[in-house]
Structures are given as C-alpha cells and as structure tokens.
Amino acid sequence: MKLLIADDEQLTRKGIEESLDLKALSVDQVILADDGLHGLEEARKNPPDLVLTDVRMPRMTGVEMAEQILKDDPDVSIVFMSAYSDKEYLKAAIKLKAVSYVEKPLDLEELQASLKEAAENRLARLHSRSIAQSHEKHLMAKLALGLTEKESSQSMEIRQLIQSLKLPFSSSTSFSTIVVRFLSPISDMPSGISRELNQRFENNLNAHGIQRIYAFHADHDMVIHLYSERRLEEEKLKSITRRLTEDLKNTCHFFVARGPIVSGAERIFHSYEQAVKMLELGFFFELDSELPEQVPGSSAVPFADLMPDFLLAMTNEQESQALKVAERLYASISPALLTANQARDLYYKYLGKLDEYATAKHISLWNRPDGVQESIWDNASVCITLSQLNQLFTEKLKQFFSILKNGQGENPVVFQIKEFIHQNYPLPTLSVPDISEHVNLSSSYVCTLFKTETGQTLNQYLNEYRIRMSKQLLADQRFKITDISSKVGYSDGNYYSKAFKKMVGLSPSEYREKMLS
C-alpha cells in the first residue's frame, strides 16, 4: 500500500516516516508533501491508499485536501493529526468520516495503531467493493444473455434485473448488438491483453456517449448490447465496430457482426439474432473482419458445374486453364447459392480429383518439409474460410504442375510402397516381404531403395504412419486406447504405448488429455 504524509513541518514528516513500522502496515511506498495543495498534486499523480495529514497547513488545509482525494477515491483511509486548538478544523474533518484523529505532540504507538486500523479499513472497503463489483458484473452478464432470448427478454426476472441494476431502459431506449466470435477459447486470451482491449473499447464508447452491457457465451462469443437514451446513429456504430475490429487484429482470429438498431429492451433479441445469422456465414468472408449486416445477393457469376472443364485442363496438362477454372469456381460461390458445408464439399471434390491426377503421375502433394505424410482432409479441415480453401486448392494446383514440369515426382516404386502402407497399415502382420511382393522386387532391394530415397527405413516409416493415424483416433473420446492400438496395427497395447511415447514424448493417455484440455 501507499501512504501519503502531508505536514508543513519537515522534521515532523521525516520523523514520522523514519519512526513508523511500515512493514507491519503493509506500506511499501511513502509519499511526502509539505502542504495540502502539494499533497493533492501528489495524490493525483500517485493515488495513495492511506493519508496521514495535519489539519492546518498553508495554501490548502488537510481537510480541504482530504475532501478532494476522497472525491477521486472514496475508499482512501484518512488519519488526521491535530493540535488541541484545532477544534474548528476537527469539526469539518468529522464530516469526512476520517478513521481517527491523533493529537500533537504525537504518541508513536498511538499513531502506529491508528494507521494500522486505517490500513485494515482500506482493505476491508476494497474487498467489499470488489465483491459488489463482481456481483454487479455477474448480474450484468446474466441480463445481457437473458436479453438475447425472445421468451425471456420480457420476463419478470429480466425486468427485476434492469431495476436492480438501475439501468435507464425504456421503450424509447435505442439498442444495437455486436457479437464477436473468437476462433480460439476466450479463456486462453492473456488477461493483460483482454483488459487493455476492453478498456480501449469502453473509452471509444464513452467518446460517442454510448453505454453497454456485455457477456461471454460458450467461451467463444462476446455479446455486447450497446444502448443510448438518444437514437443510436448508424455512422457512429459503424465507426465503433470498425475501431473494435482494428483493435482485435494481431491479437487473435475472429469475426465481428452487428445487428440492426432497435427500440426497447424487449426487441434486443432481434438485433442479436441478425448478428448471429451473419456470423454463421463467416465462412464466405475474410477472417478477422467485420461482416456485413445483410446477406449479399447472388454472385455476378452464376454457379455452374465446372468439373468437365477442370478434368479437360488436367488431362491436357494445361496449368493456365486449370487455374482459370479455380478462379471461376471461387467467383461463382456465394452464400445466396450454397451453404458453407456445400461449398466445402465442392472443394473436397476438386481436391480429390487433383489428388487422383497426382497419384497417377507418382506425385505426392501432401508431404510436409519434415517428411510427414498428411492428407487432403488434414489440410482442408484447418481452412476456416472459403478464401483459405481456394488458396489451398490454387497452391496445390501450382505445386502439381511445378513438380510435373521439373520431373521431381517421387520414385514410382517408393510411391507404390507408401500407397500400399497407407492402405494396409491396420494389419498387424504387415511386413517387408508383403511390401516387396506387392512391388515385385526383392526385400533387400526394396529396403535399400526406400532408405536411399526417403532417409527412413520401411519399419520407421510404417511405425511413424501408424502413430500419426492413432493421433487422429485419440481425438475421438469414443475410442478406447486399447481399441485404437489394434485399429492402427499394434497387436500388443503395451508395445503401442511405448512406441507412441518414444515418438511423441507423451503416453497416449497423456496426449489425449493434453489435446482435449
């Protein structure tokens, strides 16, 4: 805590500072002032928790100073020092409800006891205020969520909450709801960043004369009801939403949607519903952006089946034509024509066809730089927006034609070996002789060739692939770990656990717990 000592006698100020047991008072900073005016300046620069002040000082009395400090922070504890002749000053001090008065000349034991009582009172008031604020925040959040439901927005409970929180809601109060959908859990956001963003947003609202109540929902949505006793202005709301969107960038991934302006608390759910409706269409817009208030109309380019054109371009190995098909496909998709799932399925179809052509040419498009083999699903499932899916499709097309032109396709035998492993890894009996027989080559030649081309032995690649497939199954709690081990080709559950821990650094159960948490 911080202690401000104000007295116009230097010896008294320094003597008090040196004589007090500051540690017993939990005081870690002492601020000294030689009169009331100086004391007030110091208090506004560095707000104190405790104030020990003489009542009679030049320029500004201790009482006048204390009045101003208490206006800034009513929980500050004040202890006055006074001579017997200062009765008139003390009468004024009594009105401020000071903790205590210590007569001069000072008794250090009495002063220490008075300041200890003042410190305890300060902590008690802060604790009470914190509880009250926490309770009020809880009620505000409860009200904010209740107002999003049509059935409960006019209930007795909602009316009682509005009344107990003393909110100036009436039938003419103007509202608009903003919903921020975070793609990562809100609870994972660093508290310092979230506090800073919250304060910036509140300052922006205050500058526009707008107030809010808000709540978090399902750890991914922040629901904010903006309100004003005057009619909300569309331009102001656009400015506020734009500023919020800019502030959120570079901190997390999100979408922001705002519902229309409505009058009366009972109609807030209309604004909320429209905002949520737009969030469901976030797939069709850019990530980390503010969504439009209405669903856009049909695309200027009508949707058409472009698969014949794509197959023709791929068969003729025409890169420019294939990329033009990709452009036309992207331009033809809009939320007015397709749902997000339909658009996703369409891209999976095109990616699947691309993969078929790559396989025929012994080209693998899904190898990571570290040598790990992924899949279409691994890559496409992390695409949150249509734009990202289109970017993935375009990049894979370019990669295919680049490898084709440079003759960098995978060794056909190695390619066949990997495909055979991918199809048969669940078989516990899968062996090098089985693989050699599939490619009609001797086991020794197959092992040497695979090691030379990939840097891994066949068994290393098989084990790595089985462990990677088991990771995907561990994400689904319906599967028991013992069942997973057999599904990926391990007949011995203990051996699977040891192999998993050696490769991943965690046991299967530890990996599942970490991933699901």
N, C-alpha and C positions, 0 to 999 in steps of 0.2 A: 504494500500500500504506500501511497504518497502522503506526506504530511507537510502542510503549509504553515509556517510560523511567521506571523506578522506582528512586529513590535518596533516602535520608533527608537528604542534604545539598543544599540549594537551589542553591548555587553549582555543584556538580557537574552537577545536572540541566540547569540553564540553559546551562552551559558546553558540555556535550555537544551540546545542541540547536543552539546557535549555531555550533559548530565543524564539524559533520558536513556533507558534501556530500549533501544529501537527494535532489537530482535524480538523482545517479549511482546512488542506491539505489532509485530509483523510489518514494520515500516522498512522499506528498502530505499527510499529516496526522501530527502528533506529539501524543501524549497523555502528560502528566506526572503522576507520583504520588509522594507523599512517604514512603510505606511500603507493605508488602506488602498490607495489608488494603485500603487506598485503591486500590492498583493492581488488585486483584481486582475491586473495585466498578466501576472504570472499564472494565476488560476485558469485564465482563458487560453494561455499557451500550453499549459501542462496541468490539466484538471486534477485536483487533489482528491483524496478520499477523506482526509481529516484536516480540519483547520483549527489551529490554536492562535487566537488573536487577542490583542489588547483592545479594550473597547474605545479608548480615547487615543486618537492619533491625528497628526496633521493631514491636511488635504482631503482625506476621507476617513471617517471613523470605522472602527471594526464592525459596528452594527450595519452601517451602510454597505460595506464591502460584503459582509455575510449575506445580506439580502440579495445582492446581485449574483453571488455564487450559487445560492440556493435556487434562483430562477433558472440557472443553467443546468443544475443537477440537484433536485430536491432531496437526494439520498445522502448528500455530504453531511458528515457529523461535525458540529461546531462546538468548540470549547472556548469560553471567554475568560480572559484574565482581567481583573478589575481591582482598583483601589476602593476602599470603603466609601470614599467621597463621590464615587461614580454612580450614585443611585439612579439618576435620570437615564443614564445610558443603559443601566441594567433593566429598567422597566421596558425599554424598547427591545432589548435582547430577549426578554422573556417571551415576547410575542413571536419570536422566531423559533421557539421551542428548542433552544440550544440544549445539548446533552447536559452540560454542567457549567458552573462558574467557579473559578479558582481565584481566591483573593491574593493580592500582593501585600507584603512580600510573599513570594511563592514558597510553598512547602513541597519539596520534590516528590515525596511519597504520595501526597495528595494529588499532585499533577500527574504522576505516572498512573495512578488509579483512575483518574478522570479520563485520561486518554485511552486507557485500556477499555473502559466502559464505552467510550465513543467508537473505538475500533470494532467492538462486538456489535454495537448498534448498527454501524455501517454494514457489516457483513450480513446481519440479520435482515436489514432492509433490502439489500441487494438480492438476497436469497428469496425473500418474499416477492420482490418484483419479478425475479426470474421465473418463479412458479406461476405468477399471474400472467406474465407474457406467454409462457409456454401453454398455459390453459387457453388463453385467448387465441393463440395460433392454432391450437387444436380445433377450437370451435369454428374459426375462420375456414380451416380446411374442410371440416365437416359440412359447413354451409356451402362452400364452393362446389363440392362434389354433389351435394343434395340438389343444387340448382340445375345440374345437368340432366336430371331425370324428370320427365314430364309429369309423372304421377306424384312425385314428392315435392315438386317445386312450389306447390300451393298448400302443402300440408301444414298442420298446426305446429309441428316441430320446426319447420323452416321459418315460420312467422315468429316463433319464440326465439330462435337463434338470431334473427335480424334485430329483434327488440333488445335482447340481452347484450348484443354487441353494439347497440346504439348506432346502427347504420342508417344513413338518411335515404332509405329506399322508399319510393312512392311509385304510383302508376306512371308518372312522367319521367322517372329516372331513366337515363339513357345507358344502354349496355352494349358491349361487343366482346365476344370471347375469342381469345387466342389460345391455340393448343400447340405446344412444342413437343414433337415426338423425337426422343433421343434414341439412337440406334444401339447404344450401349446402356447398361443399367445406370440410372441416375446416382445410385448409391456408390458407384465406382468413381464418380467425378471427385477430384480433390476438393476438400471443403473450402480451402482458400479461394480457389477459382470460382466456385459456385457462389460464395459470399460476395466476391467482387462483381460478378455478373449481375447478381440480384440487386446490389446497391446501385450499379450503373443504370439498370432498368428503372428502378424506383426514382432515381434523380431525373431521368428523362420524362417519366410520367408527371412528376411534380412540376417540371418546367412547362408542361402543357395543361396543368390544372386538372389532371385526371387521376383517379384513385383506382385501387384494385383489391380483389380478394383472390387467393390462389390456393391450389392444392396439387400434390403429386399423386398420380394414379398408376398403379401396377409397375412402378419403378421405371417406366419408360415415357410417360406423358406428364407434362406440366400444363395444368388447366388454369388459365388466367382470365378472370372476368374483369374487364375494365368498366368503370362507371363514372358518370358525372351527372350532377343535377341539371346541367345545361345539356342541350342536344350535342352528342358527340359529332365531331366533324370528320368526314371521310379523309381529307387531306392530312389531318393531324394523326389519325390512326395509321395511315399509310407510312407516315414518317416514323412513328413509334415502332411499327412492325419491321420496317427496313433497318432501323438502328439496332433492334434486337437481333435480327438476322446477321448483321455485320459483326456484332459483339460476340456471337456464338461461334463464328468461323474461327478456325485454327485452335479450337478447344475440344471439339467433339463433332460427330456426324449427326445430322438432324434434318427434320423437315419442320417448317412453320406454316400454320394455316390459321386464318382469321375468319370468323363468321360475320354475318351482316349486323348492322346496328338494329337493336330492338328497344322497345319502351316497356318498362315494368319488369320486376324480378321474375315474375311468373312466365315470362317469354324468353328467358335466358337460354333455355334448353334448345330453342330454335337456332340460335346463333351457334351454340356448341355443336349441335348435330351437323350443321353445314360445314363447320371446320373439320370435324371428324370424317365426314364424307369425302372431303378433298384430300385428307391425309391417306385415305385408302387408295387414292390414285397417285400417291407419291412415286410409285414405280415408273410412271411415264414422264417424270420431271427430273431436273438435275438435283443431285444430292446437295445438302447444305444450302437449301434455298427456301424462299417464301413461295408457297403455292398460290395459284390464282383463286379468286373467290368463287368462280363458276367453272364447271366442266367445259373445256373448249369444244367448239363444234367439230364437225368431220374434217379430216385432213384434206388438203387441197388435192393430194394424190390419192385416188381411190384404192382401197385394198384389193389386191389381186394375187392369184396363185403364181408365184414367180419360180417355183421349183423346176419346171421344164427348162426355163432359161438358165437357171443355175447349173443343172445337170449337163446341158449342152456346153456351157463355158468350161466346166470341169473336164468333160470328156475330150474337148478340143485343146485343153490346157491353155486357155486364154485368161490370163490373170486380169487384164483390164476389164473384160466382160464380167468376170466373176465379182470383181469389186463394185462394178456398176450395179449388179443385182443386189449386193449388200446395201448400197446406198438407197436404192428404190424400196427395198424391204423396210428399212428403218423409216423412210419418209412416209410409207403407207400405213404405219401403225399409229393408232390414236385411241385414247380411252373411250371415244364415241363409237368405236368399231369393235374393239376387243377388250376383254378383261385382262388383268395382269397375268393370270395363270395361262390364258390362251396365248398371250404374247410370248411367255416363257417357253411353253410347249413348242411354239413355232420355231424359236431359235434353237431349241434342243434338236429339233428335226433337221435343221440345216447343218448344225454342228455334227450331228450323227452322219449325215451324208458326206460331209467333208472328211470325217474320220475314215469312212469306207474307202474313199479315194486314196487317202494317205496310207492305209493298210495295204492296199493293192500295190502301192509303189514302195513298200517297206520303209515308210516314213512314220516316225513316232512324233506326234505333236505335243505330247503331254509329259515329256521328260523335263524335270527341274534341273537347274545347273548342278545340284548336288547329286544327280543321278537317280533320284527317287522318281518312280513312275506314278503319275497321277491319272486322272480320268476326266472325261467331259464333265461329269457331274461335279467332281471336285472343283473345277474351275468355274463352271456356270452357276453353281449354288451360292458362291460368295458375291455374285453380281446383284446388287440391290436395286439398280435402276435399269431401264431399257437402254439408256445410253451406254452403261457399262457392258451390258450383254452385246450390244452392237460393236463396241470397241474390241471385246474378246473375239467375236466372230471375224472381224476385219483383220486383227493381228494374226490369228491362226491361218487365215487365207494367205496373207503375205508370207508367213513363215513357211507354209506348204510350198508355195511357188519358188521361194528363195532356195529351199533345200533341193527342190526339183531341178532348178537351173544349175546349181553348183554341184550336182551329183553327190550330195552329202547324206543321202539316205542311209539308214542303218544297214549293216551287213545282213543280207537276206536270211542267212542261217540263224544269226543271233536274233533277228526279228521273229522268226518262226519259233525259236526256243522260248522267247519271252511270252509270245501269244499262247503257246502250249502250257506254260506255267500259270498264266493268268486264268486259263480255263480249267486247270486241273489241280490247283493248289489245295483245295479241300481234301484231297485224297491223302491219307497218312502214308500210303505206300509209294507215293510218287518218288521216283529215283532217277539217278543219272542214266541208267540203262533204258528206262522208259523214254526219257527225253531223246537219247541217242537213236533209239529205234524210230521215233516219230520223224526225225530229220534224215534218217537213213545214213548215218555216219557213225564211226566208232566212238566209244565213250572217251577214249584218251584224246582224240582229235577235237571232239565237242568241248571238253573241259579246257583244253589249251586255247582254242579259238575264242571261247566266251571270256576267259580271263584276259586274253590279249586285247579284245575289243572293248570290254567294259571295265576292266580293273577289279572285277569281283569274281569269286568262284561261283559255280552254279548253286552250291548249297547256301552261300552267303546271300545271293540274290533271292532264292526261294524263301529263306527264313525272314529276310527283310520284308518281302512282299506279304508273307503270312502275318507278320506282326502289324504291318500297316493296315491290312484288311481287318484285323482284330480290333484296332483302334476305332474304326468306324462302328463296329458292333458294340463296343463298350459305351458308346454314346447313347445307346438304347437300353434303358433300365429293365426292359422286359427280358433281356437275355441274361442268364446266369453265367458267371465267368467260366464255370466248368463246361457249360454248353458251348461257349464261344471258342474255347481251345479246340474242341473237336470239329467245330464248323470251319476252322481255318487249317485243319490238317494235323493237329497235335493229338496223338492218342494218349499221351501222358500229360495230365494237367500240371503236375509239378515242373516238368521239363519246360512247358509253355511259360509258366510264371518266371522261371529262371532266365529263359531266353528273352522274355519281354523286359525284365528288369535290367539285364545286361545291355540291351539295345537302347532302352528309353530312360533308364535311371530311376524308374519307379516300378513298383509291382502293379499288376493290372488293376487291383482294387484301389491302390493309391492314385493311379492315373484317372480312373473313373471318378473318384471323389473330387479330385482337383478340377477335372473338366466340368463336372456337373455343378460345382460350387460357384 
